[in-house]
Amino acid sequence: MNLPPYLSLAIAIVAEVIATTALKQSAGFSKLLPLAVSVAGYAIALFFLSLTLERIPTGVAYAIWSGVGIVLITALAWLVHGQKLDAPALAGIGLIMAGVLVLNLFSKADAG
């Protein structure tokens, strides 16, 4: 599969976010449909991450994967599950977002 590397990474991130959200809804593996969504989502995420790593350095890809994933999962936990965020949590998420931006805007270690 010859997708642009950042498209592969975006698919991996979205699949992982869906999988993690479904994992919460599986209620400790007691609900089959969310569990199946979670397993499928993680499989898709790892497949597309492996494609990404063919063209983007591992550290850069993983920093983007984890940073964007944390922000999206936190947003979904707030929207879907009603989880609360305090000021330190919001500040930390802001710092994660800033780190991803710095990496993408200023680093020379990208898809070559």
URNORUR-V249274 format. One record per residue. N is the residue number from 1. PHI is phi in degrees with one decimal (* if undefined). PSI is psi in whole degrees, -180 to 180 (* if undefined). NEAR is the number of other C-alpha atoms within 10 Angstrom. Layout:
((N PHI PSI NEAR) (N PHI PSI NEAR))
This chain:
((1 * 130 6) (2 -116.9 61 6) (3 -82.7 153 11) (4 -57.8 141 12) (5 -59.8 -36 21) (6 -76.1 -23 18) (7 -70.5 -43 12) (8 -59.3 -42 20) (9 -66.0 -41 25) (10 -62.9 -42 19) (11 -62.5 -43 19) (12 -61.0 -43 26) (13 -65.9 -47 28) (14 -62.4 -43 19) (15 -62.7 -40 23) (16 -68.2 -38 27) (17 -65.2 -44 24) (18 -61.8 -44 22) (19 -62.1 -43 25) (20 -67.9 -40 23) (21 -63.9 -42 22) (22 -66.1 -35 20) (23 -60.8 -41 21) (24 -61.6 -40 15) (25 -76.1 -13 18) (26 -73.6 -10 18) (27 52.3 59 12) (28 67.8 38 9) (29 69.0 18 14) (30 -91.1 -12 10) (31 -114.7 118 13) (32 -66.8 -45 12) (33 -62.8 -50 13) (34 -62.2 -34 21) (35 -63.7 -45 21) (36 -62.7 -42 16) (37 -61.9 -41 19) (38 -63.5 -49 25) (39 -62.2 -46 16) (40 -63.3 -42 15) (41 -62.0 -43 24) (42 -66.4 -37 20) (43 -63.5 -46 16) (44 -62.7 -44 19) (45 -59.3 -47 23) (46 -67.7 -36 17) (47 -61.4 -50 14) (48 -71.2 -30 22) (49 -64.8 -40 25) (50 -62.5 -37 15) (51 -65.9 -40 19) (52 -60.9 -42 25) (53 -68.9 -11 18) (54 -72.2 -22 11) (55 -128.7 -16 15) (56 -118.2 135 19) (57 -53.5 143 14) (58 -54.8 -47 16) (59 -62.0 -41 12) (60 -67.3 -48 17) (61 -61.3 -43 21) (62 -70.4 -35 16) (63 -63.7 -43 15) (64 -67.9 -46 23) (65 -54.9 -51 19) (66 -73.2 -41 15) (67 -64.5 -51 20) (68 -66.3 -39 20) (69 -61.1 -43 21) (70 -60.9 -46 17) (71 -63.3 -46 18) (72 -67.6 -43 18) (73 -64.9 -40 19) (74 -64.0 -42 21) (75 -63.0 -43 15) (76 -67.4 -38 17) (77 -61.9 -36 17) (78 -70.2 -46 13) (79 -74.9 -46 11) (80 -86.1 -43 10) (81 -103.4 -2 13) (82 68.5 22 10) (83 -71.8 139 11) (84 -89.0 149 10) (85 -122.3 128 13) (86 -94.6 178 7) (87 -59.3 -44 8) (88 -62.3 -36 9) (89 -64.5 -44 12) (90 -64.5 -39 13) (91 -64.4 -43 12) (92 -62.6 -42 12) (93 -64.7 -39 17) (94 -60.9 -40 13) (95 -66.4 -38 13) (96 -62.0 -46 19) (97 -61.4 -41 17) (98 -62.1 -41 13) (99 -62.5 -43 15) (100 -63.8 -41 18) (101 -63.8 -46 14) (102 -59.1 -44 11) (103 -59.5 -45 16) (104 -76.9 -34 14) (105 -87.3 -30 10) (106 -119.0 -19 9) (107 -76.5 143 10) (108 -89.8 -6 9) (109 -90.8 77 14) (110 -129.4 -168 18) (111 -66.0 118 15) (112 -99.5 * 8))
